[in-house]
Amino acid sequence: MAEAFIYDAVRTPRGRGKSDGSLHDVQPIQLLTSVLRELRDRNELDTSLVDDVIMGCVTPIGEQGADIARTAVIEAGYAESVAGVQLNRFCSSGLEAINMAAAYVMSGQVDAIIAGGVESMSRVPMGSDGGALFMNPQIVARHNIVPQGISADLIATKYGYSRNDVDTFAAESYRRATDAQQANRFSRTLVPVKDEIGITILDRDEGVRPSTTVESLSKLKPSFEMMGQMGLDALALLKYAEYDKINHVHHAGNSSQIVDGAAGLLVGSREFGEKAGLKPRASIKAFAIVGSEPTIMLTGPLPATEKVLKKAGMSISDIDLFEVNEAFAVVPLLFMDKFGVDHGKVNVNGGAIALGHPLGATGAIISATLLDELERSDKQLGLSTLCIGGGMGIATIFERMN
Amino acid sequence: MAAINYAVDQSVAIISWNMTSAPMNVLNDESIPEFEAALKRAYADSEVKGIIVTSDKNEFVAGADLKMILRNNDKDPAEMLKVSAELNRIFRAMETSGKPAVAAINGTALGGGFEICLACHYRIALDTPKTQIGLPEVTIGLLPGGGGTQRLPRMLGMEMALPLLVEGKRLNPKEALQAGLVNDLAASREELLEKAKAWIAANPSPLQPWDERDRKTGQIVGKDNFKVPGGAVQSPMGVRVFSGGTAMLMDKTRGNYPAPLAIMSCVYEGLQVNIDRALTIEGRYFVKVATSNVAKNLIQTMFLGMNEANKGAGRPKNIPPTEVKKVGILGAGMMGSGIAYVSALAGLQVVLKDVSAAAAEKGKDYSRNLLKKGVERGKVDPLKVDGILNLIHATDRAEDLRGCDLIIEAVFESRDLKAQVTKGAEPMLAENGVFASNTSTLPITGLAQASANPENFIGLHFFSPVDKMQLVEIIMGRQTSDYALALCMDYVKKIRKTPIVVNDSRGFYTSRVFGTYTAEGMELLKDGVNPVLIENAGKDAGMPVGPLAVTDEVALDLVYKISGQAVHDGVLQETDTSYRIGKTFVDLGRLGKKAKAGFYEYPEDGKKYLWLGLSDLFPVSEQQPAIEEVKKRLLYRQAIETVRCFEEGVIRTKLDADLGSVLGWGFPPYTGGTLSFVEFVGTDNFVRECDRLADTYGERFRPTDRLRQLADHGENFHEMKRA
């Protein structure tokens, strides 16, 4: 089987995903096109060597509809032979794109793919695509489908994470992100977004708030309590009858931020690298996808990580660094506790709580951050994992190349 | 025609429902074809410019004939779909005939009756306060299968229509106008028809907004891109309505009632397609719920059964009607005051006696307060309040009881006290008067020993709060006469309660079987089952309250007292779980809700929660059962005890067992009641499961021999012969 390598990674900064966010007046197609152009330009890439562009996008309607990947390929001025496809595996879409690209390359049928994702959450709101999973009364009722915030709070209830536990984790995420930003640790991947006349619109992740503390977070109201009282807690507890209530601990400050952003990684075979004159930065060792219980929904990183480690013939202690997507603070907390992983190895530059979670792109962004950090800290093996709507988990192991 | 009158007046066809074969106008095999024939006559007659649908009876049309639906309950779904499609075809033809159709709603129009109106182009209701308008199908496990789930949201928008459909709310004409269910009101029958005719004259060729004319044929057909008022299914509003709405529904139904969810689906699926296709979708869901056991149970017990019981199904036939005019009540506590209130409300003269005039007057205040609240809520006519209160004479003088046709004692549950008041009051009874005890536990035959006329001594067990609880359990002592029973049934009917008749025994029927629910809760606790799981299992099974919470409400000292009496009488062993747990909690001073400490803690400033000390007394096992098993223990225990009551002759009919369980202690209505539940599960299955439960948890679950025979012979409880 052929090996799949990562040759480069580019991302936009993440802008606040509301109408006052810096990237709100930038169309998602512009975000994605800028990523493709940057990958081409800084690598002097002959785009005719690229077979396909696979982009995650979780709300592929409106201006994110109609195969935004192919649209971006055309608009970026890539060779006509480059195709484009949009995929949606909810929050993991960006990593799913990488894994699919890797699988194509490993299969030997394809030489190079740009994989990543895009989401302008300020312009195409999360959930605006509806979906039978969330709306069909029979499905919602039969499978006890609740919003993710309720699931996150259910995890806190089941595994006993207190409000203070999640706030402490969140404050640390802010602290790390602040440090990373000040130390310029994102600069290799992060490319500023510029407007039509060449003026920079945003050059840093916008959500980082250096002043955030456990104290300041403790003042925020739980986001899902009221929603829970309107029947959603009860719907979840029908399946989790051993609990009498859900402890609502998550709020805007310890959940991932809603943001706009895009990312792309250049994935290819060894031969591709030789042809393009590029040196691989990392190889993709193994990847795994798994379904998990859909009501609690967000515990998928656990079985996905077990599965990928098994696939790679590794144990958890072999991994030097982890990126566990901070959809909600309980997700990485549970991950660290279940695997006995030290917090010093996990999300060392902060995560989506401080930096934001542009749904379709995050899987690619955290993997790029992981590569950057492996190189900076001179480490070898990294693992990215995300929890996924509908009850799934994804995990990928990367090995840094010298 | 026997069901429908047809006349043409000033070029308007007046199709008037007037069924002679049924007490009320209903949609059934007889009326539906006649209705269609009348409509066809109107379509065909070129002189007829419009159609008015109305009724010659007090009501418009009360709904579908539930017996017809019940008959089809176990038929091939394809057959039932035909019946439903047929109705929709008739309604749709009326809507698309090209001639204006107006519903002149002269009285109650419910369910299928109101769906006729929805299929008309315009609705005018006669404004009488007694008229009820709505789609209450959901309350008997059905859904509006005559286009109601489609036309109502197309008219009002989904957000307005869904609560009406899912809750089955009945509105009076003014409320119906406000909600948009009708377009106009009329003050008299004449005005009703005048307005209908005027609308027809002004709208010679109406077209519903969800319809359009086919460009080629000119026929009226469903519009593909109809914009639902208030927003489409696939919109942020739709997400809110269907995601949040489904959760709210599940919170309420715990998934035990398929109909409300099916209604949600009819709206969700139906409003994404044109009306013709939508009616097909509605038809499928209608058949799905109409052929369900839940609908069968609800119709049988909660509708037909309840009607039967209210009409006096258990009343001895050979006794001529009696009339209670004056009722005496001894003891003006919570129960006595409540009985006084419901009696006065029914227009009876009430003497409310207590040991002091002040105590009696306090009991009357109970009625004052309830009436005041009723006026505030617009439920009671303020002009009637004084009249009702004047019927209640609060007194401390036994003498004032003279001439009562019925005296009900509601004093403290003490044999001696009851004997004393019986002796004191009985002589005041009118000739042939009946003395009743509102006891919930003391055997009537024993209490009757204090009576000079034990054949006119009976038990009338009311439930608390009396004004809300629908059931009265009538208890026959060994010597109680049919006359006393008949008089009490006539009285219960008068106060608009539902009676069941039981024979004397420890705890009678309701207290005895209800006691098994609380007892099984305690058995589960003893077995190391997580108390949260126990409580959730009770609620998820459809009981109104978890077994431990309801035990707290009953009070643990009472559990201890009752089980202690049973131990004393040799009916229970000292090892009995209720007895032991009752004793433990009495010793701990945790008597239940009234002591603000029982299985639960009751903080002053918050919701109750399970007492943390429970896990010290009853360590929670590592291995927890599945919730289905816990639910099973809680429901089967009550059902098997009911089977025993039935066999022992404590309970006399299946209907009494069913109604008593649902109305008395909230056994889940979807089961149809404790005995219907056995048939719902399948007697075979029930016996097998009971054996398994008995092997695993104890002999209390062991099926009786006769139940085994019943299962073997595939018979039902109606055929079960008692000893």
Interface residues (C-beta under 8 A of the other chain):
Chain A: P125 G127 S128 G130 F134 M135 N136 P137 Q138 V140 A141 N144 I145 V146 P147 M227 M230 G231 L232 A234 L235 L237 L238 A241 E242 Y243 D244
Chain B: V233 Q234 S235 P236 G238 V239 F242 S243 G244 G245 T246 A247 M248 L249 M250 D251 K252 R254 G255 L261 M264 S265 Y268 N530 V532 L533 E535 N536 A537 D540 Y609 L610 Q624 I627
